[in-house]
Amino acid sequence: MSGRSVRTLALAVATLTAAFTGAGAQRPAAPHWIVTWSASQSWMDARPAAGTPDGVPTYVNRTIREIVHTTLGGDSVRVRLSNEYGDRPLVIGDARVARRAGGANTGAGSDRALTFGGQAAVTIGAGATVVSDPIAYQVPPLSDLVVSLYLPDSARTSTRHPLGLQTTYVSGAGDFAAATAFAADTAFRSWVFLSGVDVTNAQAAGAIVTIGNSITDGYASTPDENRRWPDVLAQRLLTTPGAPVMSVANAGISGNRVLNPGAGPSALARFGRDVLLQPGVRDVIIMESINDIGRANFSRNPDDSVSAAAIIFGLSQLAERARERGLVVYGATLTPFEGSEPYYSAASEAKRQAVNAWIRTSGAFDGVIDFDAVMRDPSHPARFLPAYDSGDHLHPGDAGYRAMAESIDLGLFRAPPPHR
């Protein structure tokens, strides 16, 4: 074949390829979505023992109004809804987003309808997740949004984030998703079906995801006040001059473990869903394994008697998976828990020290956040500093969570990811 024939064939192939792929056409750039808020989904047991009542709350012809505290603001918004642990399709008859005016009420004129493929209603199959159509909407940073979901059909709330620490409101019978004033019939502190809220923001560098257990989830912090350490970190990032403009997505699940399921899927099982697939994720902070350590003291399941070496292997797997995706990954040391029964023992303290030593020195992480050094009592390092202890000797209180967040050097997040 002559050189001219080869060039002619190449041009024909390129033209055909462009026709199929749209190459060379002027197409609008896809929006760069960044998670501003998330709630890692867990389960409420949908399989009660024979002869016992079903403990999963079920709603029909009710509206659920959920409060979301944003980190990053933006100029458009979408929400993610999950039926991951459902045993039947979930029907959403009406979904809305609005700014919060206080309590369960929304600000006048702020309400917007959400659609799914252009439709107001959506059916989410068992085990599935859906994303709403994007809408132009000014989302303020560090503020409360209201997401309202009308449930026209029987909906079992087996997919939820159990430790919400934020009041969720349920109406009486009817669709009140668009109501400015919302009269709640009942309330609880969990997020149900709502797994994420994403925004677009051209000035933002990306998202930090914090994955962990109850200490990341904010157990023992003041409800409805957003005083978890990831909340305080987000506030610092978005109010400190010169700090990188980033969101903070909380992927904590109270009771979570690295190696085994229990309170939700293990960190190894959920890492892809809750970290790697979060829109706009750039950095991840891993603080896990207190429950792997403490549960070995009282569990009758031999699989729960895990060694420090097994925990280190699990954490190294998480770090490796994050770095493979080009994320900056930080290991956070485990805080003290002497005095917490039945978690604490000499053997469990030895495991904590071994894991912390590995986090600090192994080089498995791009950086280390030494929460242990911040929280421990210098005169008794196996215990919390009393001012930071919630009283149960395992979880910080509000002051402790603030101290954790304020100990983090914001300069860690200025550099671009080193693995891309």
C-alpha positions in Angstrom: 0.0 0.0 0.0 1.4 3.4 -0.9 2.0 6.1 1.7 -0.8 8.2 0.1 -3.2 5.2 0.5 -2.2 4.8 4.2 -2.8 8.4 4.9 -6.2 8.3 3.2 -7.2 5.2 5.2 -6.0 6.8 8.4 -8.1 9.9 7.7 -11.2 7.7 6.9 -10.7 5.8 10.2 -10.3 9.0 12.1 -13.5 10.5 10.5 -15.5 7.3 11.3 -14.2 7.3 14.9 -15.2 10.9 15.3 -18.7 10.2 14.0 -19.2 7.5 16.7 -17.4 9.2 19.6 -18.1 12.9 19.0 -14.4 13.6 18.9 -13.7 17.1 17.7 -17.2 18.3 18.4 -17.8 21.2 20.8 -19.4 19.5 23.8 -20.0 21.2 27.1 -17.6 20.0 29.8 -19.1 17.7 32.3 -19.7 19.4 35.7 -17.1 18.6 38.3 -19.2 17.4 41.2 -17.8 17.5 44.8 -19.4 15.9 47.7 -20.3 18.5 50.4 -22.0 16.1 52.8 -22.4 12.4 53.1 -23.8 9.8 55.4 -22.4 6.3 55.1 -25.2 3.8 54.9 -25.6 1.0 57.3 -28.4 -1.4 58.0 -31.2 -1.9 60.6 -31.6 -5.6 60.8 -34.4 -6.6 58.4 -34.5 -10.2 59.6 -35.9 -10.4 63.1 -36.0 -13.7 64.9 -39.0 -15.9 64.4 -41.9 -14.8 66.5 -40.5 -11.4 67.3 -41.9 -8.1 66.0 -40.2 -6.4 63.0 -38.1 -3.6 64.6 -37.6 -1.7 61.3 -39.7 1.5 61.2 -42.0 1.5 58.2 -43.7 4.5 56.7 -46.5 4.9 54.1 -48.0 8.1 52.9 -45.6 10.1 55.0 -43.0 12.8 54.3 -39.5 12.6 55.8 -37.6 15.8 56.2 -33.9 15.5 56.7 -31.4 18.1 57.7 -28.0 18.3 56.0 -25.2 20.6 57.2 -23.1 21.6 54.2 -19.4 22.0 54.2 -18.5 23.4 50.7 -21.0 25.7 49.0 -21.8 25.7 45.3 -23.9 26.9 42.4 -25.7 23.7 41.6 -26.8 20.7 43.6 -27.8 17.0 43.4 -28.7 14.4 46.0 -27.9 10.7 46.2 -30.6 8.3 47.6 -29.9 4.7 48.6 -31.9 1.6 49.0 -28.8 -0.5 49.5 -30.1 -2.7 52.4 -33.8 -2.7 51.3 -35.6 -5.9 50.6 -38.1 -4.3 48.3 -38.3 -1.4 45.9 -38.3 2.1 47.5 -40.8 4.6 45.9 -40.0 8.3 46.2 -43.1 10.2 45.1 -41.8 13.7 45.6 -38.3 15.0 46.5 -37.4 18.6 47.3 -34.4 20.6 48.5 -34.6 23.9 50.4 -32.7 26.1 52.8 -33.5 25.6 56.5 -35.2 28.4 58.4 -35.2 26.6 61.8 -36.5 23.4 63.2 -38.2 21.5 60.4 -39.2 24.7 58.5 -37.8 26.0 55.2 -36.9 29.5 54.0 -39.6 31.2 51.9 -38.8 30.9 48.3 -35.9 28.5 48.7 -37.7 25.3 47.9 -36.9 23.5 44.6 -38.2 20.2 43.2 -35.7 17.4 42.5 -36.2 15.2 39.5 -34.8 11.8 38.4 -34.5 11.5 34.6 -36.9 14.3 34.3 -39.5 12.7 36.5 -40.7 13.8 39.9 -41.1 10.3 41.2 -38.5 7.5 41.2 -38.5 3.8 42.2 -35.2 2.6 43.6 -34.7 -1.1 43.4 -33.5 -3.2 46.4 -29.7 -2.7 46.7 -29.6 0.3 44.3 -28.7 3.9 44.5 -29.9 6.8 42.4 -28.7 10.3 41.8 -31.1 13.2 41.2 -30.9 15.4 38.1 -28.7 18.5 38.8 -30.4 21.8 39.4 -29.0 25.3 39.5 -29.1 26.3 43.1 -27.0 28.5 45.3 -25.8 26.3 48.2 -24.3 28.4 51.0 -21.2 26.9 52.8 -21.5 25.7 56.4 -25.3 26.0 56.4 -28.3 23.8 56.7 -30.2 22.3 53.8 -33.5 20.5 54.0 -34.1 17.4 51.9 -37.7 16.2 51.9 -38.8 12.8 50.7 -42.5 11.8 50.2 -43.0 8.1 50.6 -46.3 7.1 49.0 -45.8 3.4 49.3 -44.7 1.2 52.2 -41.1 2.1 52.9 -39.0 0.1 55.4 -36.1 2.3 56.7 -33.6 -0.6 56.8 -31.1 1.6 54.9 -30.0 4.3 57.2 -27.1 6.1 58.9 -28.0 5.2 62.5 -26.0 7.8 64.5 -27.3 10.9 62.8 -26.9 13.3 65.7 -29.3 15.4 63.7 -33.0 15.4 64.1 -35.0 14.0 61.2 -38.7 14.8 61.1 -41.7 12.7 59.9 -45.0 14.2 59.0 -48.5 12.9 59.5 -50.3 11.4 56.5 -49.7 13.2 53.2 -47.2 14.8 50.9 -45.6 17.8 52.7 -42.3 17.9 50.8 -42.9 21.4 49.5 -44.4 22.8 52.8 -42.6 25.8 54.3 -44.0 25.1 57.7 -43.6 21.4 58.6 -45.6 19.9 61.4 -43.8 16.8 62.6 -45.7 13.8 63.8 -42.5 12.0 65.0 -38.8 12.6 65.0 -35.6 10.6 65.3 -31.8 11.1 65.0 -30.8 9.0 61.9 -30.6 9.7 58.2 -32.6 7.3 56.1 -32.2 6.7 52.4 -30.1 9.9 52.0 -26.5 9.1 51.3 -25.0 12.2 49.8 -25.3 15.8 48.6 -23.0 17.1 45.9 -22.3 20.6 44.6 -20.3 22.2 41.8 -17.8 24.9 42.8 -15.2 26.1 40.3 -13.0 27.5 43.1 -12.8 24.2 45.1 -9.8 21.9 45.2 -11.8 18.8 46.0 -13.0 16.8 49.0 -11.5 15.3 52.1 -13.2 12.1 53.2 -12.8 11.0 56.8 -13.4 7.3 57.4 -13.7 5.8 60.8 -15.9 4.6 63.6 -17.9 6.4 66.4 -15.1 8.9 67.1 -15.4 10.1 63.5 -19.2 9.8 63.5 -19.2 12.1 66.5 -20.6 9.9 69.3 -21.1 11.9 72.5 -21.0 15.3 70.7 -23.9 17.7 71.2 -26.8 16.7 68.9 -28.0 19.1 66.2 -24.9 21.3 66.7 -22.4 19.8 64.2 -19.5 19.5 66.7 -17.9 16.3 65.3 -14.2 16.7 64.5 -14.8 16.6 60.7 -17.4 19.4 61.2 -14.8 21.6 62.9 -12.2 20.7 60.3 -14.6 21.8 57.6 -15.3 25.1 59.4 -11.6 25.8 59.7 -10.9 25.1 56.0 -13.7 27.4 54.9 -13.0 30.3 57.3 -9.2 30.4 57.5 -7.6 32.8 55.1 -5.3 31.1 52.7 -6.6 27.6 53.5 -7.5 25.4 50.5 -11.2 25.5 49.5 -12.3 21.9 50.2 -15.3 20.0 51.5 -15.1 17.4 54.3 -17.3 14.3 53.9 -17.8 12.3 57.0 -17.7 8.5 56.4 -17.8 7.4 60.0 -20.0 4.7 61.2 -20.4 4.2 64.9 -19.2 0.7 65.9 -17.4 0.2 62.6 -14.4 -2.1 62.3 -11.6 -2.5 59.8 -11.7 -6.3 59.4 -15.2 -7.6 60.2 -18.7 -6.4 59.8 -20.8 -5.5 62.8 -22.2 -2.0 63.0 -22.4 -1.8 59.2 -20.0 -3.3 56.7 -16.3 -3.4 57.6 -14.1 -0.6 56.4 -12.5 -3.0 53.9 -15.9 -3.8 52.5 -17.2 -0.2 52.3 -14.0 1.7 51.3 -14.8 1.8 47.6 -18.4 3.0 48.2 -17.7 5.5 51.0 -14.3 6.9 50.0 -13.0 6.0 46.5 -16.4 6.7 44.7 -17.1 10.0 46.5 -17.4 12.8 43.9 -14.3 15.0 43.9 -12.4 13.1 46.6 -8.7 14.1 46.8 -7.6 13.3 50.3 -8.7 10.7 52.9 -8.1 10.5 56.6 -8.2 7.0 58.1 -8.9 6.5 61.8 -10.1 3.0 62.4 -9.6 -0.1 64.5 -10.5 0.8 68.1 -13.5 -1.5 67.8 -11.4 -4.3 66.3 -9.2 -4.0 69.4 -11.9 -3.6 72.0 -14.4 -6.2 70.8 -11.9 -9.0 71.2 -12.2 -8.5 75.0 -15.8 -9.7 75.2 -16.9 -11.3 71.9 -17.7 -15.0 71.8 -16.9 -15.1 68.1 -13.3 -16.4 67.6 -13.1 -14.4 64.4 -13.2 -11.2 66.5 -9.9 -12.1 68.3 -7.8 -10.2 65.9 -4.1 -9.4 66.3 -2.3 -6.1 65.8 -0.7 -7.6 62.8 -4.1 -8.3 61.2 -5.3 -4.8 61.9 -2.1 -3.3 60.4 -2.6 -5.5 57.3 -6.2 -4.2 57.0 -5.2 -0.6 57.3 -2.3 -1.0 54.8 -4.9 -2.4 52.4 -7.0 0.8 52.7 -3.9 3.0 52.3 -2.8 1.1 49.2 -6.2 1.3 47.6 -6.4 5.0 48.2 -2.9 5.7 46.8 -3.6 3.6 43.7 -6.5 6.0 42.9 -4.1 9.0 43.3 -5.5 10.1 46.6 -3.5 11.7 49.4 -3.9 9.4 52.4 -3.4 10.3 56.0 -3.2 7.8 58.9 -4.7 9.1 62.2 -3.5 7.5 65.4 -5.9 5.8 67.8 -6.9 7.8 70.9 -6.6 6.4 74.5 -9.4 4.4 76.1 -8.2 3.2 79.5 -11.2 3.1 81.8 -13.6 2.1 79.1 -15.1 -1.3 80.0 -15.1 -3.9 78.6 -13.0 -2.5 75.8 -9.8 -1.8 77.8 -7.3 -4.4 79.0 -3.5 -4.6 79.1 -3.6 -6.7 75.9 -5.8 -4.2 74.0 -3.6 -1.3 75.1 -0.6 -3.2 73.7 -2.4 -3.6 70.4 -3.3 0.1 70.3 0.4 1.0 70.9 1.5 -1.4 68.2 -0.9 0.0 65.6 0.0 3.6 66.5 3.7 2.9 66.2 3.1 1.4 62.7 1.0 4.4 61.7 3.7 6.8 62.8 6.7 5.0 61.3 5.7 2.7 58.5 5.6 5.1 55.6 2.3 3.6 54.5 0.7 7.0 54.5 1.5 10.3 52.9 1.2 11.9 56.3 0.3 11.2 59.9 -2.3 13.0 62.1 -1.4 12.2 65.7 -4.7 12.4 67.5 -3.2 10.2 70.3 -0.6 12.8 71.1 -3.3 15.5 71.3 -5.8 13.7 73.4 -3.8 11.7 75.9 -3.2 12.8 79.5 0.6 13.5 79.7 0.6 12.1 83.3 -1.3 9.0 82.3 -0.9 8.4 78.5 -3.3 5.5 78.3 -6.2 7.8 79.4 -7.8 10.8 77.9 -6.9 14.2 79.1 -9.9 14.8 81.5 -11.0 18.0 79.7 -11.4 16.1 76.5 -13.2 13.0 77.9 -17.0 12.7 77.3 -17.1 10.7 80.5 -17.1 7.2 79.0 -13.3 7.2 78.6 -13.7 6.1 75.0 -15.2 9.0 73.2 -14.2 12.7 73.3 -16.7 15.3 74.2 -17.2 18.6 72.3 -14.0 20.0 73.6 -12.1 16.9 72.6 -13.5 16.9 69.1 -12.6 20.5 68.7 -9.0 19.9 69.9 -8.7 17.0 67.4 -9.7 19.2 64.5 -7.7 22.2 65.6 -4.5 20.0 65.8 -4.6 19.3 62.1 -2.2 21.4 60.0 -4.3 22.8 57.2 -1.1 23.1 55.1 -1.3 19.3 54.6 -4.1 19.9 52.1 -2.5 22.6 50.0 -0.3 20.3 47.9 -1.8 18.5 44.9 -1.9 14.7 45.1 1.5 13.2 44.7 0.3 10.0 43.0 -1.3 11.5 39.9 
